[in-house]
Amino acid sequence: MLTIKRFTVNDMTVDCVTDQKQPVFSFALESDQQNVALKEATLTIGNWQRNVNTQIGIEYNGPDLEPFTVYKVILEVTDNHGEKATASLSFETGRLDTPFKAKWITNGSYHFTEKKTSPKPMHFKRQFSCRKKVVKARLYSTALGIYEAKLNGEKIGADYFAPGFTSYKHQLQYQTYDVTEQLKRSNELLFTVAGGWAVGAFTYARRNRVYAKRQALLCELHMEYEDGTKEIMTSDESFSVTMDGHIKEAEFYNGEIYDATVNMDESQWEKASIEKVKINPELLAQYGLPVRAKEEFKPVSCNKAESGMWIYDFGQNFAGVISAKIKGKKGQKITMKHAEVLMEGELFTEPLRSAKQELVYICKDGQQTYSPTMTYMGFRYVGVEGGHPEDIELTARAIYSNVDETGHFECSNTMLNQLQNNIKWGAKSNFVDIPTDCPQRDERMGWTGDIALFASTASFNFNTRRFYDKWLLDVQKEQNRGGGIPVTVPLVRVPFQWEIMIPMAVDHWGDACILVPWAEYLSRGDVGLLKQLYPTMKRYVKACKFWAELFSVGKHRRVWRLLHHYGDWVAPEAGLWTWMGRGKWTATASLANTSNLLSQIAEILDQPEDAKYYKKLSEEASDAYRSLLMDKDCRVKKEFQTAYVLPLHYKMLNRGDAAKTASHLARMIKENNYHIGTGFPGTPYVLFALADNGYIDEAYKMLLTDTRPSWLFQIKAGATTIWERWDALREDGTSNTGADDGTNGMVSFNHFANGAVGDFMYRRIAGIEPIEGGYKSFKIEPILGGGLTYAKAEVETAYGQVKSHWTLKNDVFTIDIHVPVGTTCYLTLPNDKTHVLGSGHYQFQEGREEKEHAI
């Protein structure tokens, strides 16, 4: 029987509100038969129909859509066996270029001039009555700052930190909330607007007022009555504003001060003022994923430290907020401080730098509850002062962008399973509206290098489509005239850090404009993202080529030395200047890789001349690396692991040179007792460079090493997320804060970049690897080793679930696989025998007696 497993519009199954004039549809099918593929499909919206024979990235091409309208879409499909299935969904258009009638409002009497701090939160209210029965009501709202809305005392929606962080000077999201059921005859609409990213302190330089001098609110409430009449209530001078609300202070870094004794009916309200906003972004219906509260944690212990502080351990490092049930007295002040690790039984807050990560709650009398709404923390431990555990019940909620988990990996090694868990939590903790570097210290910025190298792993574990789409639009908008990509996106310039103040081409960091959409294309299969980013990619590679050629001749024109490089960033047993000094190797390899990927993308987009041009550029950069950065035996003079990893994984060498280079890498790793020696650029690929070049045992030994520096040392040390530094904790329990290596004190215990090893676990241990976009065709080719007796991975692709589950028992290898409808799998068994398989469930066995059959 044929069924439609998933049917999406703009990658959403429900609640899609869009300003996209050509929404995009995709669907996945399931069948209990084998070798099933789509024959044809028909999409119907009103009088418009489109017949297709593809499942991914189907654009609407009918009459212009009307704003503020609900559309129903009917999908009918037929497979190659004549089976039929139907499904439907609805989506809603937003404003579609309809200008806001509302006005930006603020507190005109508030003049925020302080530096390195955040403004006081503003509270706006409007009381109104509904004259007749309302059958449909939508609130369209946004802010400069972050906001929360309540209607009649009840929170509207479930979002945190709306409108989200975008390149505000270019685009600003607005949210659409269905408030039909919340409306009463008499109503009060209340907004709280804190500084957030637009006005509050941001970056480690604590810049504020980056986009606006103070907060501002823009909203419209559209009401449709039972008799068909309509009314729009807009933000204007009819709103009142006060600074005297419950939330006294709110900032991402410092935290929140909340006074429960405040009676807002008695606060000093004044007439809202019209704000003249200095930027003019395009206002777009939310196209990214909202930030939501997710998993709940209860303390695993509560102990009193020598300082007198009660310390709650939640057992997991994550980004989120506490929820407190408190029995208190009026005026009682309870302080809650957050940290990732303990030192000598006390909160270790040195890595936070200037961030406080602190909540201050001033109680009213009796039982009460509190959870912050205008901040979040990166923590495992919470220290409480001013209250006793008998009177305070704490739980915690993880907060991150509403990404669906799509991947699962496990194996017979429990430490690798914990590593997989750490990788996922590192991603969740840093997918808070943008891909951040860390969730705790005074940073939490959109560093491009971290996500460039982690994107492929993330796309196994999560459906990152809307998350990436939103951020990549900012990448496009922030690209400078010369083609360089800022090292942080959205770009907030940091004084005296010139690579951020003056964006330029920076290898592996700027590569995000190619590596992220490429990872997403392989995972989801929609060529539309490649089309959108293609001009950006071309301009970026042109910029890389420019810097390589500047002041150079001959083959040296393809060795990229200038200007700034992070090089082998955070490689162990080295410091800032050593990392950066390796830049010409990492950058030249980057030029070879990005131009090669761009050649492949040009082929997909039917740009044959571009494909030839970038292929030639890649070959020239590869030749320059081999000729000028290695000796005749492929040795690098001042050896470091990444210098061998990159040309191997990027396939820059001929077969003979690859063999020599792999032998040098394997030798270095053996001499280093199988410890990791790579920085950010090499870490995702070091195990591939070994295993794919004949050093499978060495790859597994490196993966399974559990002394520092290694992935599993972190597990032994009790880590529940991925560390920024391989020696964030040392064997003696002390921490390397980077105080003496030129980074001015930089250490995080929740930094996803080095979790890119997850790619190896899916692609080589489980053996799952896409060949065509979206897994239209893919291979399953497990590499056995490391004493593993089983591995299991499942990935929810654009076409459906891919499954690889193998066991090794008594020298008999058995594998169960699942191939989604409409795809082709190339299965290679350990004996190198390959099977080409259409959709269905299969089991194969080899060893004492070879068997194969469908399930």
C-alpha positions in Angstrom: 0.0 0.0 0.0 1.3 3.4 -1.0 1.0 6.3 1.6 2.2 9.8 1.8 4.5 9.9 4.8 5.3 13.7 4.8 3.9 16.6 2.8 5.4 20.0 3.4 5.2 23.6 2.2 8.4 25.6 2.8 9.5 22.5 4.8 6.6 22.8 7.2 3.7 20.4 7.7 1.5 22.8 9.7 1.2 26.5 10.7 3.1 27.8 7.7 2.6 31.6 7.3 4.6 32.9 4.4 5.4 35.9 2.3 7.1 33.7 -0.3 5.3 34.3 -3.6 6.3 30.9 -4.9 5.9 28.5 -2.0 7.9 25.2 -2.4 6.3 21.8 -1.8 7.9 18.4 -1.1 6.7 15.0 -0.1 7.9 11.6 1.0 6.2 8.3 0.3 6.1 4.9 2.0 5.1 1.5 0.6 5.1 -2.1 1.7 6.3 -3.2 -1.8 9.8 -3.2 -3.1 11.3 -1.1 -5.9 8.6 1.6 -5.7 9.1 5.0 -7.3 6.9 7.9 -8.1 5.3 7.9 -11.5 3.5 11.2 -11.3 2.0 13.6 -8.9 -0.6 16.4 -9.1 -0.7 19.4 -6.9 -3.9 21.4 -6.8 -4.6 24.8 -5.2 -8.1 26.1 -6.2 -8.1 26.2 -10.0 -4.3 25.8 -10.3 -2.8 22.4 -11.0 0.7 21.2 -11.6 1.7 17.7 -12.7 5.3 16.6 -11.7 7.4 13.5 -11.6 9.6 14.7 -8.7 9.2 14.8 -5.0 11.5 17.6 -3.9 11.5 21.4 -4.3 8.3 21.8 -6.4 7.6 25.5 -6.8 4.2 27.0 -7.0 3.9 28.8 -10.4 0.2 29.7 -10.5 -1.7 33.0 -10.2 -0.5 35.6 -7.7 -1.3 34.7 -4.1 -3.5 37.1 -2.1 -2.3 38.4 1.3 -3.9 37.3 4.6 -5.4 34.2 2.9 -5.5 30.5 3.8 -4.9 28.1 0.9 -5.6 24.4 0.8 -3.2 22.2 -1.2 -4.2 18.7 -2.4 -1.6 16.2 -3.4 -2.4 13.1 -5.5 0.3 10.6 -6.3 0.7 7.4 -8.4 3.6 5.1 -8.2 5.2 2.8 -10.8 3.0 -0.1 -9.7 -0.2 1.9 -10.2 -0.8 2.5 -6.5 -2.4 5.8 -5.6 -2.4 8.0 -2.5 -3.6 11.5 -1.5 -2.9 14.1 1.2 -3.6 17.7 1.9 -2.3 20.6 3.9 -3.0 24.3 4.3 -0.8 27.3 4.4 -1.5 31.0 5.1 0.0 34.0 3.3 1.3 36.9 5.4 1.3 40.5 4.3 2.9 39.8 0.8 4.3 43.4 0.6 1.2 45.0 2.2 2.7 47.9 4.2 2.0 48.1 7.9 -0.6 50.7 8.8 0.9 50.5 12.3 3.6 52.9 13.5 6.8 52.1 15.4 6.3 53.1 19.0 8.7 53.5 22.0 9.1 55.3 25.3 10.1 58.7 24.0 11.2 59.9 27.5 13.8 57.1 27.8 17.2 58.1 26.6 19.6 55.1 26.8 23.2 56.3 26.6 25.1 53.9 28.8 27.9 51.8 27.2 28.5 48.1 27.6 25.1 47.4 29.2 21.5 46.8 28.1 18.5 49.0 28.3 15.7 48.7 30.8 12.8 46.6 29.4 9.8 48.5 28.0 6.2 47.4 28.7 3.4 48.5 26.3 -0.3 47.9 26.8 -3.5 48.6 24.9 -7.0 47.9 26.3 -9.8 47.4 23.8 -13.2 45.8 23.4 -14.6 43.5 20.7 -17.9 45.0 19.4 -19.1 41.7 17.9 -18.2 38.0 17.8 -14.7 37.5 16.3 -14.3 34.5 14.0 -10.7 35.1 13.0 -8.0 37.2 14.7 -4.3 37.4 13.8 -1.6 39.5 15.5 1.2 40.6 13.3 4.1 41.9 15.5 7.8 42.6 15.5 10.2 44.7 17.5 13.7 46.2 17.6 14.7 44.3 20.6 13.1 41.0 21.7 9.5 40.8 22.8 6.9 38.7 24.5 3.2 39.4 24.0 0.3 38.5 26.4 -3.4 38.8 25.8 -5.5 39.0 28.9 -2.6 37.7 31.0 -2.0 34.7 28.8 1.2 34.4 26.7 0.6 34.6 23.0 2.4 31.7 21.2 5.3 29.7 22.6 8.2 31.6 21.1 11.3 32.9 22.9 13.3 35.9 21.7 11.0 37.0 18.8 11.5 38.4 16.3 14.8 36.5 16.2 18.2 37.7 15.2 18.7 38.7 11.5 20.8 41.2 9.7 18.4 43.8 10.9 19.5 46.5 8.5 18.5 44.2 5.6 15.6 42.1 6.9 13.4 41.8 10.0 11.0 39.0 10.7 7.5 39.6 12.0 5.5 36.9 13.7 1.9 35.9 13.0 -0.2 34.6 15.9 -3.7 33.2 15.8 -5.4 34.8 18.9 -9.0 34.1 18.0 -9.6 31.9 21.0 -7.8 34.2 23.4 -10.0 37.2 22.7 -12.8 38.2 25.0 -15.3 41.0 25.1 -12.9 43.3 27.0 -9.2 42.8 26.4 -5.7 43.9 27.4 -2.8 43.4 25.1 0.6 43.6 26.8 4.1 43.6 25.3 7.4 43.4 27.0 10.3 44.5 24.8 13.9 44.0 26.0 17.1 45.1 24.3 18.0 41.7 22.8 20.5 41.8 19.9 19.3 45.0 18.4 19.8 47.4 21.4 21.3 45.3 24.2 24.9 44.6 24.9 26.3 42.1 22.4 29.7 40.6 21.4 32.6 40.2 23.8 33.2 43.9 23.4 29.7 44.4 24.8 28.6 46.8 22.0 25.1 48.1 22.4 22.6 50.2 20.3 24.0 48.5 17.2 20.7 48.8 15.2 18.6 51.2 17.3 19.0 53.8 20.1 16.3 52.1 22.1 13.6 49.5 21.8 10.6 49.9 19.5 7.4 47.9 18.8 5.3 47.4 15.7 2.1 45.5 15.7 -1.3 45.1 14.1 -4.3 43.0 15.3 -6.5 42.0 12.5 -10.0 41.0 13.5 -12.7 39.5 11.4 -16.3 39.5 12.8 -19.1 37.0 12.4 -21.0 39.4 10.1 -18.0 39.6 7.7 -16.8 43.1 8.7 -13.1 43.6 9.6 -11.1 45.8 12.0 -7.4 46.5 12.4 -5.9 47.8 15.7 -2.5 49.2 15.2 0.4 50.3 17.4 0.3 54.1 17.8 -0.1 56.7 20.4 -3.1 54.9 21.8 -0.7 52.5 23.5 0.7 53.2 26.9 4.2 52.5 28.0 6.1 52.1 31.3 9.6 51.1 32.4 8.2 50.0 35.8 7.2 46.4 35.1 8.1 43.1 36.7 11.3 42.7 34.6 13.8 45.3 35.7 16.8 44.2 33.8 17.2 41.7 30.9 20.2 40.7 28.9 21.5 37.6 27.2 24.8 37.8 29.0 24.0 39.1 32.5 20.6 37.6 32.9 17.3 39.0 34.3 16.1 40.8 37.4 12.4 40.1 38.1 10.4 41.9 40.9 7.2 40.0 41.7 6.1 42.7 44.1 5.3 45.1 41.3 1.6 45.8 40.6 1.6 47.0 37.1 -1.9 48.5 37.5 -0.1 51.0 39.8 2.9 51.6 37.6 3.5 55.0 36.0 2.2 54.6 32.5 2.6 57.3 29.8 1.5 57.7 26.3 3.7 55.8 23.8 5.7 57.9 21.4 6.2 57.4 17.6 9.8 56.2 16.9 11.7 57.2 13.9 13.7 54.0 13.2 17.1 54.6 11.7 17.1 51.4 9.6 14.7 50.3 6.9 14.7 46.5 6.7 12.4 44.4 4.6 9.7 43.1 6.9 9.1 39.4 6.2 6.8 36.8 7.7 8.9 34.5 9.9 10.9 32.3 7.6 13.3 30.8 10.2 12.5 28.4 13.0 11.2 29.9 16.3 13.1 29.3 19.5 11.1 27.1 21.8 11.3 25.4 25.2 12.1 21.7 24.7 13.4 19.0 27.1 12.8 19.3 30.8 15.5 18.4 33.4 15.2 17.8 37.1 18.2 18.1 39.4 20.1 15.0 40.0 21.6 16.4 43.2 21.5 19.5 45.4 24.4 20.2 47.8 25.5 23.0 49.9 28.9 24.4 48.9 31.5 25.9 51.4 30.4 29.3 50.2 27.0 28.7 51.6 25.4 28.5 48.1 23.1 25.6 47.3 24.2 24.0 44.1 21.8 22.1 41.9 23.2 19.7 39.3 21.0 19.0 36.3 23.2 16.3 34.9 23.4 17.8 31.4 25.1 20.8 30.0 22.7 22.7 27.8 21.3 26.1 26.8 18.1 27.0 28.6 16.4 28.5 31.6 15.3 27.3 35.0 11.7 27.2 36.2 11.2 27.8 40.0 8.4 27.1 42.3 9.0 29.3 45.4 7.6 29.7 48.8 8.7 33.2 49.6 8.2 36.4 51.6 7.6 39.8 50.1 10.9 41.4 49.4 13.0 38.3 49.8 15.7 38.3 47.1 16.8 35.0 45.6 19.8 34.9 43.3 20.4 32.1 40.9 23.8 31.8 39.2 24.7 29.5 36.4 27.9 27.6 35.3 28.9 24.7 33.1 31.4 23.1 35.6 32.4 23.1 39.2 35.8 23.6 40.6 36.4 22.4 44.2 32.7 22.2 44.7 31.9 25.8 43.6 30.6 27.3 40.4 33.4 27.9 37.9 32.5 31.2 36.4 35.9 32.4 35.1 35.2 31.2 31.6 32.1 33.5 31.5 34.4 36.5 31.3 32.1 39.5 31.7 28.9 37.6 31.6 27.1 37.2 34.9 24.6 34.5 33.9 22.5 35.5 36.9 18.9 35.6 37.8 17.6 37.8 40.6 14.1 37.2 41.8 12.3 39.4 44.3 9.5 37.5 45.9 6.0 38.4 46.8 4.3 36.6 49.7 3.3 32.9 49.4 3.6 30.4 46.6 4.8 31.7 43.3 6.5 30.5 40.1 9.2 32.1 38.0 11.0 31.4 34.7 12.9 34.0 32.8 11.7 34.9 29.3 14.2 37.6 28.1 17.4 35.7 28.5 18.9 32.2 28.5 22.0 30.6 30.0 24.5 27.9 29.1 24.8 25.7 32.2 24.6 22.4 34.0 24.8 23.8 37.5 22.7 26.4 39.2 23.8 28.0 42.5 21.1 29.5 44.7 21.5 32.2 47.3 18.8 33.8 49.5 16.6 30.7 49.8 16.6 27.1 51.0 15.8 24.0 48.9 12.9 23.2 51.2 11.2 26.4 49.8 12.5 26.2 46.2 11.8 23.5 43.6 13.9 23.9 40.5 13.5 22.3 37.1 15.1 23.4 33.9 14.1 23.5 30.2 16.4 23.4 27.2 15.8 26.2 24.8 16.8 26.1 21.1 15.4 26.5 17.6 12.6 24.2 16.8 14.6 21.7 14.7 13.3 18.2 14.3 15.8 15.4 15.1 16.3 13.3 12.0 19.3 11.1 12.8 20.1 8.4 15.3 23.4 6.6 15.8 24.4 4.0 18.3 26.9 1.2 18.5 28.4 -1.4 20.8 30.8 1.1 22.3 29.0 3.0 25.1 31.5 5.9 25.1 30.9 6.5 21.4 27.2 6.5 22.2 27.8 9.2 24.8 29.9 11.1 22.3 26.9 11.0 19.9 24.8 12.4 22.7 27.3 15.1 23.4 27.4 16.1 19.7 23.6 16.5 19.6 23.5 18.5 22.8 26.4 20.7 21.5 24.3 21.5 18.5 21.0 22.1 20.4 22.8 24.4 22.8 24.2 26.5 19.9 21.2 26.5 17.6 19.5 29.4 19.4 18.0 31.2 16.4 21.5 31.5 14.7 24.4 29.0 14.8 26.3 30.3 17.7 29.8 29.4 19.0 28.8 29.0 22.7 25.7 29.5 24.9 27.3 30.8 28.1 30.0 33.5 27.9 29.9 37.1 26.6 29.9 36.0 23.0 27.2 33.7 21.5 27.9 35.1 18.1 27.3 33.5 14.6 30.9 32.5 13.9 30.9 31.1 10.3 33.8 28.7 10.8 32.1 26.6 13.4 29.0 25.9 11.4 30.9 25.6 8.1 32.8 22.6 9.5 29.9 21.1 11.5 27.1 21.6 8.9 27.3 18.1 7.5 27.1 16.4 10.9 24.2 18.7 11.9 22.3 17.7 8.7 22.5 14.1 9.7 21.1 14.8 13.2 18.5 17.5 12.5 16.3 18.9 9.8 18.3 22.1 9.4 16.5 23.4 6.3 14.7 26.5 7.6 17.4 27.1 10.2 20.1 27.3 7.6 17.9 29.1 5.1 17.3 32.0 7.5 21.0 32.3 8.4 22.2 31.9 4.9 20.1 34.9 3.8 22.0 36.9 6.3 25.3 35.5 4.9 24.2 36.7 1.4 23.3 40.2 2.7 26.4 40.6 4.8 28.9 39.7 1.9 31.1 42.7 1.3 31.7 44.3 -2.0 34.9 42.5 -2.5 33.2 39.1 -2.0 34.5 38.4 1.5 32.2 36.8 4.1 32.3 38.2 7.6 33.6 35.7 10.2 30.5 36.4 12.2 26.9 36.5 10.7 24.9 38.6 11.4 27.8 41.0 11.4 28.3 43.1 14.5 31.6 44.8 14.2 34.0 44.5 17.2 36.3 47.5 17.8 40.0 46.7 17.4 39.4 43.3 15.9 40.1 44.1 12.3 38.9 40.8 10.6 35.5 41.5 12.1 35.5 45.3 11.6 36.6 44.9 7.9 35.2 41.7 6.5 37.5 39.9 4.1 37.9 36.4 2.7 39.0 34.1 5.5 39.5 30.5 4.7 37.2 27.9 6.2 35.2 30.6 8.0 34.0 32.3 4.8 33.7 28.8 3.2 30.4 28.6 5.1 28.7 30.2 2.1 29.5 27.0 0.2 29.9 24.3 2.8 26.6 25.0 4.5 24.3 25.0 1.5 26.2 22.1 0.0 25.6 20.0 3.2 22.0 21.0 3.1 21.6 20.2 -0.6 23.1 16.7 0.0 20.8 16.2 2.9 17.5 17.7 1.6 17.9 17.7 -2.2 16.4 21.1 -3.0 18.4 22.7 -5.7 16.7 26.0 -5.0 19.1 26.8 -2.2 22.1 26.2 -4.5 20.6 28.6 -7.1 20.0 31.2 -4.4 23.6 31.1 -3.0 25.4 30.6 -6.4 26.2 34.3 -7.0 27.4 34.6 -3.4 29.6 31.5 -3.8 31.1 32.8 -7.0 31.9 36.2 -5.5 33.5 34.5 -2.5 35.8 32.2 -4.5 36.7 35.2 -6.6 37.8 37.0 -3.4 39.8 34.0 -2.3 41.5 33.9 -5.6 42.3 37.6 -5.5 44.0 37.4 -2.1 46.0 34.4 -3.3 47.2 36.2 -6.4 48.0 39.5 -4.8 51.8 40.2 -5.0 52.4 36.7 -6.4 53.7 35.1 -9.6 53.6 31.7 -11.2 52.3 28.9 -9.1 52.5 31.1 -6.1 49.4 32.8 -7.4 47.5 29.8 -6.0 49.1 29.8 -2.6 46.8 31.9 -0.4 48.9 33.7 2.2 47.1 37.1 2.6 45.5 38.6 4.7 44.1 37.1 7.9 43.7 33.4 8.6 42.7 31.6 11.7 44.6 28.7 10.4 44.7 25.6 12.5 42.5 27.2 15.1 42.6 25.7 18.6 44.9 22.8 17.7 46.2 21.2 20.9 49.7 21.9 22.3 49.9 25.2 20.3 48.9 28.9 20.7 47.4 31.7 18.7 50.4 32.6 16.5 51.1 29.0 15.7 47.5 28.4 14.7 47.5 31.5 12.5 51.0 30.7 11.1 49.6 27.6 9.5 47.2 29.7 7.4 48.8 29.3 4.0 48.3 25.5 4.2 44.7 25.7 5.4 43.8 28.6 3.0 45.4 27.0 -0.1 43.6 23.7 0.7 40.4 25.7 1.2 40.8 27.4 -2.2 41.2 24.0 -3.8 38.1 22.6 -2.0 35.7 25.4 -2.4 36.5 25.8 -6.1 36.0 22.1 -6.6 32.7 22.1 -4.9 31.7 25.2 -6.9 32.5 23.2 -10.0 30.2 20.4 -8.9 27.4 23.0 -8.1 27.9 24.6 -11.5 27.3 21.2 -13.1 24.1 20.7 -11.1 22.9 24.2 -12.1 23.8 23.5 -15.8 26.6 26.0 -16.0 29.2 24.0 -17.9 31.7 26.8 -18.6 31.7 27.8 -14.9 32.2 24.1 -14.0 35.3 23.9 -16.2 36.7 27.2 -14.9 36.4 26.2 -11.2 37.6 22.7 -11.8 40.8 24.2 -13.4 41.2 26.6 -10.5 40.9 23.7 -8.0 43.5 21.7 -9.9 45.9 24.7 -9.9 45.5 25.3 -6.2 46.0 21.6 -5.6 49.2 21.6 -7.7 50.5 24.7 -5.9 49.9 23.0 -2.5 51.8 19.9 -3.7 54.6 21.7 -5.4 55.2 24.6 -3.0 54.0 23.6 0.4 55.3 20.0 0.4 58.7 18.5 -0.5 59.3 15.9 -3.1 58.2 13.2 -0.7 55.0 15.0 0.2 56.4 16.0 3.6 55.6 19.4 5.2 58.7 21.0 6.7 57.1 21.9 10.1 54.7 19.1 10.2 51.2 19.3 11.7 48.3 16.9 11.2 46.0 19.3 9.4 48.6 19.9 6.7 48.2 16.3 5.7 44.5 15.8 6.4 43.2 18.5 4.1 44.9 17.6 0.8 43.9 14.0 1.5 40.2 14.6 2.3 39.8 17.3 -0.4 41.3 14.8 -2.9 44.0 17.2 -4.0 46.7 14.6 -4.7 47.2 11.9 -7.3 47.2 8.3 -6.0 50.9 8.0 -5.4 51.2 11.3 -3.6 48.1 10.5 -1.5 49.7 7.3 -0.4 52.9 9.1 0.7 50.9 11.8 2.4 48.7 9.3 4.2 51.8 7.5 5.5 53.1 10.8 6.9 49.8 11.4 8.6 49.6 7.9 10.1 53.2 8.1 11.3 52.5 11.5 13.0 49.5 10.1 14.7 51.3 6.9 15.9 54.1 9.0 17.2 51.5 11.1 19.0 50.0 8.0 20.6 46.9 8.3 18.5 46.0 11.7 20.0 44.2 14.3 18.0 46.5 17.1 16.8 44.1 19.0 14.5 42.5 22.4 14.8 39.0 23.3 13.5 39.8 22.8 9.8 41.3 19.4 10.1 39.2 17.8 12.9 36.1 16.9 10.8 38.3 15.1 8.3 41.2 13.4 10.1 39.5 10.0 10.5 38.4 10.1 6.8 41.9 10.9 5.7 43.1 7.8 7.5 40.3 5.3 6.8 39.9 6.3 3.2 43.6 5.8 2.5 44.2 2.4 4.0 44.7 3.2 7.6 41.4 1.9 9.1 43.0 0.6 12.3 44.7 3.9 12.9 41.4 5.8 12.4 39.6 3.6 14.9 42.5 3.9 17.4 42.4 7.7 17.2 38.6 7.7 17.6 38.8 5.4 20.6 41.8 7.0 22.4 40.6 8.2 25.8 43.6 10.1 27.1 44.0 13.8 26.4 43.7 15.2 23.8 40.9 13.1 22.3 37.1 13.0 22.0 36.8 10.2 24.5 39.0 11.9 27.1 36.1 14.4 27.3 33.7 11.6 28.0 36.0 10.2 30.7 36.1 13.7 32.3 32.3 13.7 32.5 31.5 16.0 29.6 27.9 16.0 28.3 28.7 18.4 25.4 31.7 19.1 23.1 34.5 21.3 24.4 36.0 24.2 22.5 39.5 23.2 23.5 40.8 19.7 23.7 42.3 20.5 27.1 39.4 22.6 28.4 39.9 20.3 31.4 43.2 18.7 32.2 43.9 15.3 33.8 44.4 17.0 37.2 40.9 18.6 37.0 42.2 22.2 36.3 41.0 24.1 33.3 42.9 25.7 30.4 41.2 29.1 30.1 43.5 30.2 27.3 44.9 32.9 29.6 48.5 32.6 28.2 48.0 31.6 24.5 46.9 34.9 23.0 43.2 34.3 23.1 42.6 36.5 26.2 40.9 33.8 28.2 38.8 31.7 25.8 37.3 28.3 26.9 33.9 26.9 26.5 32.5 23.5 27.5 29.8 23.6 25.0 31.1 24.3 21.5 29.9 22.1 18.6 32.8 22.4 16.1 34.9 19.5 17.2 31.7 17.4 17.2 32.0 17.2 13.4 33.5 13.7 14.0 29.8 12.7 14.0 30.1 12.7 10.2 32.5 9.8 10.4 30.2 7.9 12.6 27.3 8.1 10.2 29.3 7.9 6.9 31.9 5.3 7.8 30.9 3.3 10.9 27.2 3.0 9.8 28.3 3.6 6.2 25.4 5.9 5.1 26.5 8.6 2.6 24.4 10.6 0.1 25.5 10.5 -3.6 22.8 12.7 -5.1 21.0 15.5 -3.3 18.4 14.4 -0.8 19.7 10.8 -0.9 18.0 10.3 -4.3 20.9 7.9 -4.6 23.1 7.0 -1.7 25.5 4.3 -0.6 25.8 2.2 2.5 29.3 0.9 3.0 30.2 0.2 6.7 33.9 0.1 7.6 34.4 -2.4 10.4 37.0 -1.9 13.1 37.6 -0.8 16.6 36.2 -4.0 18.1 32.7 -2.8 17.4 30.2 -5.6 17.2 27.2 -3.6 16.0 26.3 -0.2 14.7 22.9 1.3 14.0 22.0 4.5 12.2 18.8 5.9 10.9 18.4 9.1 9.0 15.1 10.7 8.0 15.9 12.0 4.5 13.8 14.1 2.1 12.5 10.8 0.6 12.0 8.9 3.9 14.0 6.9 6.3 17.4 5.4 5.4 18.5 2.7 7.8 21.7 0.8 8.3 21.9 -1.7 11.2 24.8 -4.2 11.2 26.0 -6.8 13.6 29.2 -8.8 13.7 28.9 -12.1 15.7 31.1 -15.2 15.4 32.7 -13.8 12.3 29.3 -13.5 10.6 28.4 -10.0 9.4 24.6 -9.2 9.1 23.1 -6.0 7.9 19.6 -4.8 7.8 18.9 -1.7 5.6 15.9 0.3 4.5 15.7 2.2 1.2 13.1 4.9 0.9 10.6 5.1 -2.0 12.0 6.8 -5.0 15.7 6.3 -4.2 18.5 3.9 -5.1 21.0 2.4 -2.6 24.4 1.1 -3.5 25.2 -1.4 -0.7 28.8 -2.6 -0.4 29.5 -5.4 2.0 32.8 -6.0 3.8 33.8 -8.5 1.1 33.5 -5.6 -1.4 30.4 -7.2 -3.1 28.0 -4.4 -4.2 24.3 -4.6 -4.6 22.1 -2.0 -6.3 18.8 -1.8 -4.5 15.5 0.0 -5.0 13.1 0.9 -2.2 12.3 -1.7 0.5 13.6 -3.5 3.5 16.6 -5.9 3.0 18.8 -8.1 5.0 22.2 -9.4 3.9 24.6 -11.7 5.6 28.1 -12.9 4.9 30.7 -15.0 6.7 30.4 -18.7 7.1 27.4 -18.8 4.8 26.5 -15.9 2.6 22.8 -15.0 2.4 20.7 -12.2 1.2 17.0 -11.6 1.1 14.4 -8.9 1.3 12.3 -8.4 4.4 
